[in-house]
Amino acid sequence: MSYTLFCIIFVDMRICLKPNKMHKKNTKETYKDIKNLILEKKLPDAARELQTLVILDGRSTIKDRLEKEIQTLKFWLEYAWKGIDDPQQNKIYKQLQKNFLILLDDLQSESYKEESASLNLPAMMLSMKQKEDTEGSERKEMLSQIFDFLWHKSTFSSEEVEALKDAALSSGFAYYEKCVWVSAITLNILKSYNLSKFQILFNFYNTGEEEVWHRALVGILMTVYKYGDRCTLFEELQNSIDLLAEDKNIAKHAQQIMLQFVHTKETENITKKMQEEFLPEMQKFGNEIQERLKPENLIPEDANEDFNPDWEEIFDDAPDLLEKMSNLSEMQLEGSDVLMSTFSNFKQFDFFEQAAHWFLPFYAENNVAKSAFSSSKDTSEILKNLEKSPYICDSDKYSLCLNISHLDEENRNMVTQMLQLNVNQMVEISDEDYQSDSTIKDKHIFTRHIQNFYRFFKLYTQNKKTADFFAEDISYNCIKLLQSWDKDKQILKKTGDLYFKKGFYRQFLEIYENWKLPEMETADKYEKIGFAYQKLKHYTAALENYRKAEIIDTPSSWLLKKIAFCYRKLRQYEKALEYYLLIEAKDPENLHIQAHIAYCYLSEESYQEALNRYFKLEYFQPDDLKVMRTIAWCSLAIGKFDTSEKYYKKIITKEESQAQDLIEYGHCLLCQKRKEQALELYQKALSDLPLEEFLVTFSLDKQLLEKHGISKPTLALLEDYLKVSSLYE
């Protein structure tokens, strides 16, 4: 049984507490618009928008800062207008852009807490270090206070920066305490960019301390991800990034993190699918699952035997469920967050009221973890293996322990034994993987930490200060910042390919269209670009790229179909037909191709050729109403009224027949001079169709009727008669 399945089953047992409400964060388009104005060098427009926001904000310090920047901008414009040659002109304007951006960042944040602003960070850290009991309540309270301070403080003083540098290197703080602070600094930077904060992350990264450097690198990449569009203004961003280029694994690690950012984009869809499809099916087997999971059924009598897989017989009546479970496990191995739906309901405990706890690494000595397994003889082993478990993030591990601690003894023992079996198995597998490739462990740590962030932004209801990082699209200017790491463009390529695989075509195109990748002129690349444009319904651009692929290499049937499809969508039916005929030559019995060919002939008003194709389709699909309708219409168009009438008679007997069928049947009879019968059908159609809709349809068909000898006066008289007749309906 996979660890993923265990977590899902645990939720389905209905032994957890009631869920808290999901936190919804509204994006502020105004801020985005102002940011774009600043980056586009439209500072006067940005200043006007900022002035409105500053008035609403009410903070005098922000107001004074804006007035100062506007005054500088006025001087700059005055000098430029007078034509005064100033060698510092461009530099001053760039600095103005920076200042406007920083002011905008500060506007998005609420005013900082007084207690945070008054905290003496160096003294607090020294006092905390002197509390030797790392599990003591005083030390833990200080840990949370420092987290809040680091999260909310707008700028760090030189003394605070030095204290943080010392803390990074100090052995007096546990790795998990440093991890919490790194997360707080990352949140702070995401709220408002500042070089000194950014460089502190590099200090923690350079320690090389496991988990600490991983979190620091995630923070660095989140900063790059968010502020990449500012790279032309903040040169220090680039300079700081370049310093890490000599690290031999930096490209691999950056790639792992960037790909995980992509995986978070699909989490909402996975969660929805789990809640709407997977969990309802699991509920059908709830009683059988709980019976199988009792300790006496779960653990084989012979300790040397493997875990008995007979529980899978439960799903004999639902084979698709096993396949879905397998798919979930594969997705989790790739990095997808399949447990968000499971653990989103487990964050209502008091433990999660403190923001720091959302980022606290799970470690076996933690009192919260120990309390869950206090009655177990193997508490130490269980917790150590749960700590090392690769596929569940720290936040969810605490959720699991807190829920277990609230169970009655029988259920607690059952869940504990089940957990022990699954966690031990996962750790054994991961240990083998780590021996063959140490970067796999790095990937798992990155993934867990990013998932910690994801839960914080989506579920922590008290976060009103930092905008949801995962609600933003990546700025591919950030790729410029990583060029010194990504000399062979593998980060870029892998990120783009994953966007394509997951169906995020707009993001994929931004990479592939704007950056020169190693396989620049391959047919495969242009096929992917074409397909992405096609999925976005940009058919002209799709066709342009498909044609490039066609020139580079011998086109496959797949490519020919795509080219034909785009021509058809662009209503270039003659060109579409040209490609469909090429496909038909390779696959003459393909009914879908026959249908497309017939449609193109029909659209080109080549009715006889269309009829030939539709008769062939009818042979294989004799009851297809769409085929029958088209045969009837084409026959009418070329004057084969007997054939047309034969098919319309069949059509109107069908339950799926429509008023449109009656109108066209009426046309057929009218063309045969059977006016009364035609009128009867028109009136019958009017009983199901408003007069206005009838007249629109009738008007579209007038040209065909005139072609078959029905005069304009006759048609006008018929319309008037039907209009008056409808008055009595």
N, C-alpha and C positions, 0 to 999 in steps of 0.2 A: 504493500500500500504506500503510495507516494506521500511525502510530507504535506504537499498541497492538499491532497484529499483529506488527510487527517484534520487539517485546519478547517476545511469546509464542513466535514462531518461534525466537528466539535460545535460549530455554530448551529448546525441543523438540529442538534440534540435539544434545543430549547432550554438550555440551562444557564444561559447568560442573562445579564441584567438588561433593562430596557435601554434602547439606543438614545443617544442625544441627537439633537437636530443638526442637520448639515449646515455648515456655515457658507453663506453665499457672499461672494465678493464682487461688487460692481466695478467694472473698468471705467476709467475716466478719460473719455476721448478728448476732452478739452486739453488735458495735459499733453497728450500725444501730439495734438495739433500744434501746440505752442512749441514743443520740442522740435518738431519738424521745421517750424518757422525759423527757429534759432539756427539749426543746422544748415538751412538753406540761405543763411545770411540775410534774413528779413527781420532784423532786430527792431526796427520801428513798429512793425506789425506785432511782433512778439511782445514788445513793451506795452502796447495798448491792451493786449489780452491779459498780460500779467497784472496790469494796474487794476483791472476789474477783480481778479482773484485776490489780490492783496487787500483790497477794501473789504471783501467778504471774509477774509481770514482774520483781520483785526489785530494782528501782532505788530506792534510799533517797530520792533527790530527789523522785521521783514520789510515793512513800509520804508524805513530809512535806507535800507540797503538798495531797494529798487530805485528810490529817488536819486541816490548817488550814482547808480549805473546809468540811469536815464540822462543825468547831467553830463556824464562822461561821453555818452553817445552823442549828445547835442554838440559838444565841443568837437568831437571827431567829424561829424557831418559838416560843421561850420568850416573847419580847416579844409576838408575835401572840396567844399563848394567854392572856397576862395582860391583853390588851386595851390595851396601851400605845400611845398614838397617836404614830406616828413618821412625819413627812412624807417621810422618805427610804426608807420601807419597800419600796415598789415598785422603786425604783432599786437598792436593795441586792440584792433578789431577782433582778433582771435581771442584775446584775453576777455574782451567783453562777452563773446559767445560763451566762454567757459563760465564766467560769473553768472550769466543769465541761466545757464543750465543748472548750476549749483543752487541758485535761488529757487528755481522751479522744483528741484528735488526737495528742498526744505519745505516748500509750500505743500507738497504732497504728504508730508509727515505732520502728525499732530504735535502740539507743543510738548516738550519733554518733561518727564516727571521730576518734580522738585527733589524727591529723595534720591533719584539717580544723579541729578546734577550736583548734589551736595556730597556724594559719596567720595571718600578719599581712597582711590584705588590702590596706590602703593601700600598704604597702611592696612587696608583690608586684606590684601594678599599676604602680607607679612603675618598678620594675625591668624589667617586661615592656615598658613603653613605650620604655625606653632600648635595647632589643634591636631595632635598626632592620630587621634581616632578618626580615620577617614569615613567611617560609617556613623559618626556622631552627629546629632541633630544640629549642633552649632555650625560645624563645618559645612554640612549640606545647605544650611540656610545661607551661609556666606557664598557658597557656590552659585545659588540662585540669584542672590543680590548682585553679584558681579556680572552674571549673565545679563540681567536686566539693564545694568549700567552700560555694558558694552553694546547692547542692542540699541539703546535709546540715545546715547550721548552723541551730539551732533559732530563735535570735533574732539580729538584727544590732545591733551597737553603734552609737552615734551616729557614731563615726568611720568605720565600715564603710558606713553609709548615705550619708555625705558623699562617700566615695570612689566609690561607685556613681553618685551624681548627677554627679560630675565626669567619670566615665568616659563617661556618656551623651552629654555635650557635647564630649568631647575628640576632636580630630582625630588624636591619637596612636594611636588604636585603629581597626582596620579595621572596616567595617560587619559583616563576618561574625563577627568576634570579639565584638562587642556582641550580635549575634543569639544566639550560643551562651550568653552570660550571661543574656540575657532568658529563654531556655528553662529554664535552671537555676533561676532565681528562680520561674518558673511552677511547676516541679516541687516546689519547696520549699513554695509556698503550697498546692498541692494536698495536700501531706502534713499541713500544719497552718496554719490561717489566722492571719495577723498583719497589722495595719494598715500598719506601716512597710514590709513587703515589698510589699504591694499598691500603696502609693503610689510605690514605686520603678518599678513597671511604667508608671505614669503619666508619670514623668520620662523614661523611654525613649520612650514614645509621643509626648510633646510635642516631641521633637527633630525630628520630621518626616523623619528619615533613612529612605530607602527600605529595605524589608525589616525594619529595626529596629522602626519604628513598627507595621508589620504584625504582627510577632511579639508585640509588647507588647499590641496590641489583642486578639489571640487569647488571650494569657494573662489579660487582664482578663475576657474573656468566659468562659473556662474557670473562673475564680474565681467569677464570678457564677453560672454553671451549677451549680457544685458547692455553693456556700454560700448559694444563694438562699433556702433554708428558714430561714436565720438572720437574714434582713434585718430582722426586727422587733427583734432584739437588738443587731445591730451597725449603728447608724445611720450610722456613718462610711462603710460600704459605699455607702449611698444618696448621701451627700454627695459622695463621690468620683466616682460615676457621673454625677451631675448636672452636674459641672464640664465634661463633654464635650458636653453637649447643644447648645452653640452651634456645634459643628462641623457644617457643612452636609451632609457626607457620612456622618456617624456612623450614621444610621439604615440607610442602604444597606449600609455595611460590616458593621454588626452583623447585618443580615439575611443577608448572604452567609456569615458565620461560623456563625450558628445553623443555616442550612440545611445547611452542610457537616457539622455535628455530627449532623444527622439522617441524612445519607448514610452516615456511618460505621456506623450501625446495621445496614445491609444488607451490609456488607463480608464477614462470615462466610458469608452465603448465597451471595454472588457467588463467593467463593473456592471453596466447596464445588461449585458448579455448574461452575466452570472445571475443577476437578480431575476431576470425575466425568463430565462431558459433553463439554466443549469440547476439552480437551487429548487425550483418547483418540482423538477423531476426527482431530485434527491429526497424531497419530502415524502414522496410516495413510498419510499423504502425505509422510512425513519425507524419503525419498530424492529424490523429485521436487522438493520444496521446496529442498533443499540444492543440487541441480543448477541450478535456476533462479536461485539466489542467488549463483552464482559470478560474479566480476567481469565476465567476458567475456559472460555472459548478462544481467547486471543493467544494464550501462551501454550505451546504444545507441551505434552507431558514429558517427552524426551527433549531435554535441553539442547541436545546436539543437533536436533533437526532444525531446518529452516522454518521461518514463519509460514504457517499453513495458509495457502492462498484460496482455500475453499470459499472464503467470503465472497469471491467474485461471482459465485453462483446466484447471489442475490439479484444480479443484474441480467439474468438470462432473458427476462421479459423486456429488457430495454438495452439491446446491444449498442444502440447509438450513444447511450450514456457512457459506456466504457470508452468509446472512441473520443467523446468529448473530454473525458478525464485525461486520456493520453495526449490530446492536443493541448490541454492546459499545462500539463507537465512540460511539454516541449517548449511552449511559449515562455514558461518560467525559466527554463534553462537558457533561453535566448536573452532574458532580461526583462520580459514583460511582467508587470505588476498584477498578478492574478489574485492576490490576497487582499487588495484594497476593499473589495466588497465584503469580505469576511470580517476584517478588523475595524472597519469604519464604525461599527456599532459597539466597539469595545473601548471607547475613549471617554466614557462618562465618569470614570473614577476621579477622586480628589487628586490623585497623583498627577493627572494631566492638567490640573488647573495652573500649575507652574510651568511657564513656557520652557524653562531649562530642561524639564524632564522629557520633552519631545525629542531632544537631541542627546540624551544621556546614553552612552554606549551600554549595552547589556553586559554585565560581568557577574561571575558566579558568586562573588562575595556580597553582593547587594542584598540588603535586608528585605527589600520588596520581593526579590526572587526567592530568597530562602523561605519566606513565610508561606509560599505556595506549596512547598514540598516538605514542610516540617515533620510530617508523619511518616515520611519515606526513609527507608534505611539507606537508600542510594542517592540521597539529596545531592551530595557533592558531585558525583559522576553525572547525574542528570543535568545539573546546572552548568557544569563545564562543557558538556556536549551541546547544550542549548546555546551557550555563549558562542561556540564555534559553528553552529548551524548556519550554512551559507545563504539559504534562500528566504529568510524571514528577517525583516529589518528590526532594529533595536526597539523602536516604539511598539511594534506588534508583539515582540517577545515579552515586554512588560505587560501588555494587555492580556496576553495569554496567562501569565502568572497571576495577575490580579483576579482574573475570572476563576481560575482554579482555586484560589484561596477562599473564594466565596461558595464553593461547592460543599455539599454534605460529604461525609467520609467515604461512603460507598462510591459515589460518582468521582470523587477526587482520586481514589485509588485506581479506578478503572482508567480515567484519563491519564493519570501519571504513568501507568504501565504502557498504555498505548503510545504516549509521547516518547517514552524511553526507547521503545522498539524502533520507532521511526526516526528519531533524532540520531540514535546510534548508527543506524544504517546510512543516513545522509552524511554524517561526519566521516565515516569510513570511506565513502565514495569520494568526498571532497578532498580528503587527505591524499588519496592516490592521485587525484588530478593535480594537486599542488606540487607533488613530487616531480611530475612530468613537466609542469609549466607553472612557475611561481606567479606569473602575471594573472593567472586565473583567480588566485586569492585576492589580488589587487582589485580585479573586476568585481568580485563579490562584495568587497568592502565599499567600493565606490557606489555600487548599486544599492546597498542597504542604506547608505547615508542619504543618497538622493531620494529614496523612498521615505526616509524620515522627514525630509524637507517637504515632500509632496503631501504627507499626512498633516503636517503642521499648517501648510497654506490652505488646505482644503477643509480641515476639520477643527482647527483651534479657533473657537468662536471669539476669543478675546484679542486676536490679532487684528488690530485696526490701524496699524502703523506702517506695515510693509506690504506693498502690493504683491499679489500672487505672481511669483516668478514664472510659474508654469502656464499662466494665461497669456503670456507674451510669445510672439514669434521670434525666432532667432534672427538677429541682424547679421547678414553675411559679410558685413564689413569686419565682423569679429574674426573671420577667416584670415584677413590681412594680418591681424595680430599674431596669428599662429604660424605664419609662413616660415619662420625660422625653425619651428619644430617639425613642420610638415613638408620637407623638401621634395618628397616624391608624391605629395598630394594624396596620400592614402587616407588621412583623416577626412579630407574633403570628399573623396570618392565613396568611402564607406558610409559616411553620413548621408550623402545623396542617394546611394543605393538603398539604404534602409528606409528613407522617406518614400522612395518609389515602392518598395515591397509592402509598406504599411498603407499605401494609398494616399499619402500626403503629397499630392502632385504639384501644388503651387510651390511648396518649399523645395521639392526636388528640382523644379525648373529654375529656381533662383540660383541653385548651385551649378547645375549643368549648363545653363545659358550664360552665366556670368563669369565662369572660371574655366581656364584651359586645363583640361585633365589629360593624363598620359595617353588615353585612347581617343584623342580628339576627333580623328577622322574615321572611326569605325562605324559600320552599318548598325551595330547593336546600340551604340549611343544614340544615333538619330532615330532609331525605332522607339527607344524609350522616351525620348523627348516628344516624338510625335504622339505616342500613346498618352503621355501625360496631358498634352494639349487637347487631345481628343476627349479624355475624361472630363476636362474642364469646359468642353464644348467650344473650343477655339479651333474650328475645323480648318480654317485657312492656314494657320500656323502648323497644325498637325500635318496637313497635306504637304506643306513645304519641307518638313523634316522627313516624312516618309519617302518623298521623292529623292531626297539626298541619299537615304539608305539604299534606295533602288539603284542609284547610279554607282554606289561604292561596291556593291556585291550583287550576285544573282538573287533576285527577289524570291522569297519563299511564298507559299500560298497564303500564309498568315499576312505577310506584308501586302500582297496584292489585294486581299480582302479589305485591309484597312484603307488602302488608297481608294478603292472603289467606294467604300462606305463614306469617306470624306467627300468625294465628288458628289455622291448621292445627297448628302446633307447640305451641300452647297448648291444643289439643284442643277448641277452640271451632268445631266443624265447621259448625254452622249459619251462623255469621258468615263463615267462610271460603268456604262455598258461595255466599253472597250476592255476594262479590267475584269469585269465579271465573265466575259467571254474567254479571257485567258485562263481564268480559274476553272471554268467549265471544261475546257480542253483537258485539264489535268484530273478533274473529278466530275465526269458527266452525269453521275447519278445523284449528286448532292441536291436534295430538294430545296434547301435554303438558298443555294445559288440560283436555282431555277426560279424561285420566287422573286429574288432580287432582279434577275434579268427581265422577268415579266413586268415587274413594277417599272423598270426603266423604260421599257418599250411603251408601257401605258402612259407614263409621264411625257414621253416624246410624241404621244398620240399616234404611235405606230400600232394601231389596234389589232390588225391581223397577226402580226408577230407576237404581240402580247397574248392573244387568244391561243396561239399554238402552244405557248409555254403553260398557260393556265389549264389547258386541256390535259397536258401531261401531269400537272400537279393534281388535277381532279382524279386521275387514274389511281394515284396512291392515297389520296385523301378525299374520297367521294362525298363525305358529309361535311366538309369544311365550308362553313357559311361564307367566309371571306372570299374563298375561291369561287363559289357559286355567284356571289354578287358581282365579282369582277368579270366573269364570263358573260353574265347577263348584260352588264354595262358595255363591254367591248362589242358584243353582238349588236346591241342597239346603236352604237356609234358608227358601225360600218354597214348598217341597214339590214342586218340579218334578224328581222323582227320575230320570225317564228322561233328561232333558237333563243332569242332574248326572252320572249314570252314564256317559253318552256321553263326556263330557269327561274323567272320571277314568280311563276305559279308555285314552284317548289319552295321558294324563299318565304313567301308570305304565310305558308302553313307552319313555318318554324316558330317555336315559342320565342326565339331571340330576334324575330323580325322587328323592324322599326318603321316609323312613318316615312323615312327616306326611301325605303323599299317600295312603299305604296306609290310615292311620287314618281319614281323611276319607272315602275310598272305602268303608271298612267301615261308617261311619255311614250312608252312602247305602243300602247293602244292608240294614242292620239296620232302617232305617225302612220298608223294603219287606217286612219280616218274613222276610228271607232270612238267618236266623241263622247257619247253618252256613258259608255263604259269607263272611259278615261276620267270623265267628270266625277263619276261615282267614287273612283279610287282617290282622286284629289280631295273630295269632301271627307272621305274616311280618314285620310291623313290629317286633315284639319281638326278632326276630333281629338287627335293626340298631340297636335303641334300648334302653338300660337300662330296667328295669321302672319305676324311680322317675320318669324323664322321661315314659314312656308314661302313667303314672297322672296326672301333672300335666296333660298335654294332654287326656287323657280327661275329667278332672274339669271342665276349662274348657268342654267341649262338652256337658256333661250337660243344661244348660238347654234347648239346642236339641233334643236327642234327646227329652226329656220333652215338649216342645212338639209333637213329631210322634208322640206316643203310646207312647213307650217308658217303662214304669213304673219307679219308683225301685227296687223289689225286683229287677226284671230287670237293671237296671244294676249293682246291688250284687252280684248273683249272677255276672254277667259278670266283674266285677272280681276276685272271689274265685277264679273258675275260671282266669283268666289268671295270677293270683299263684301258684297251686299248679302250674299247667302250667309256669311258668318255672323251678320248682325242678328239673325234670328236664332243663333245657337245658344 
